[in-house]
Amino acid sequence: MSGPDVVGFDVPTVERWLPSVTDVTPPIVWERLPGGHSNLTYLLPDAAGRELVIRRPPQGELLPKAHDMWREYRIIDGLWPTAVPVAEPIAYCDDRGVAETHFYVMGKADGQALYDGDTVSAWLSEPARRHAGEYFVDVLAALHSIDPADVGLAELGRPDGYVARQLKTWYGSWNASIPYADHDEQRVHELHALLVDHIPDQGPGRIVHGDYGPHNSLFSREGDVMAVLDWEIATLGDPLADFAYSINAWVEPGDAGVYGSDPPTALPGFPTRDDLIARYAAATGADLSDLDYYPALNSIQTACIRHGVYARDRAGQKSTEGVDLESLFARIGLSLDAAEERSADIGRP
C-alpha cells in the first residue's frame, strides 16, 4: 500500500518519526489489517523483515472517551512482563506534528486470530483445539489474578461498581448512536432497567479486558495464546462479568447464530463452556454462584457494541469495504433476542 492509499496517517511524517523510537530499516510497507470494525490498524514490515503495528482511532466525530489509544498502550506496557501474553509495546505518540490524533506502535505478535470455522479448520488440528480452549481460559484466569497495583494499573479505572458503570456506558452508547444508526428498540430500555434493578454483589476489582474472545487472541498452531489484542475498553472491574462475557461467546454446536453463521468454537475438539467454567474456578478459586446474571448483561453489551459499529458505518466514519451492513444490523436484533431469553429468570424468586 502506498502513502496516498493509507487512511488516517501521513506516511512520510510517521516514517520520519519512527526511527526516533525504534530501529527500522526503510523502505516500510503499509498494509491495512483486516478484522474488527473500529480503530485504524496497519502492519508495517520494513526492509530487514521486522514487523510493527500502528494503531489510531477511526476518523470522524467520536463518542466521548472512546478509542483511547493511551489506555490501550499503558495496559500492554503494564502486562508485558506478566503471564498475560501481549504484543510488545514500542511507543505512544500524542504529537500533532506527527499525526492528526494520538496513536501507538507495538510489535507484531505471531499467531492467528480465530474469526470463524474456516480459520479454525485451516489453523488448528482437532487435538490442538482443546489445548487452545484451555490456554484461552488460563490466560483470562491469569489476568484476573493480577493485582492492578503490581503492574502500574491501579488508576486504570474505578474498581467498584463495575456492572453499574458498564450498564451506564453501553446504554449511553446505544442512545448516542441512535441518530447515526437511525434505529432504536424499546426492549433495550426495558432490559437496561431490569438489569440495573438486580445487580449482584461484586468482589475485588481486577483488570478486565471487556471483549476477550478467540477473535482477539492470537493462537499458535499448537493452540498456545501468543498475544491478546484490542484492549480498547479494558478497565478495572468485576472479573466475573469479564469471564461470563467470554463464556457467553464460546459457541457450542447447536447454539443459535447470535455470534454469526460460522462461529469458530462450534467445531469438534474445543472444550465445552462447562469445561471452561470448571477450569477457571479451579485456577482462581472464584465464587461463581452469581454467574447466571451475566449472560443477559453480556448480550446487551454485545447489542450496544454492534449498534455503535453499525452507526459508525452508516455515518461514514470508517471504510465499509467488505462489511455486510444488513447482516450487522440483523445481529443487533439477535443479541437482543439472546438478552431477552437470558434475562427471563432475573428478579424471579
Secondary structure, DSSP 8 states (H G I E B T S, - for coil): --GGG-SSS-HHHHHHHGGGTS---S----EE--S-SSSEEEEEE-TTS-EEEEEE--SS---TT-S-HHHHHHHHHHHTTSSS----EEEEE--TTT-SS-EEEEE---SEE--SHHHHHHH--HHHHHHHHHHHHHHHHHHHTS-GGGGT-TTSS-SSSHHHHHHHHHHHHHHHHHHHHT---HHHHHHHHHHHHT-----S-EEE-SS-SGGGEEE-TTS-EEEE---TT-EEE-HHHHHHHHHHT---TT--GGG-SS-GGGSTTS--HHHHHHHHHHHH----TTGGGHHHHHHHHHHHHHHHHHHHHHHTSS--TT--HHHHHHHHHHHHHHHHHHTTTTT--
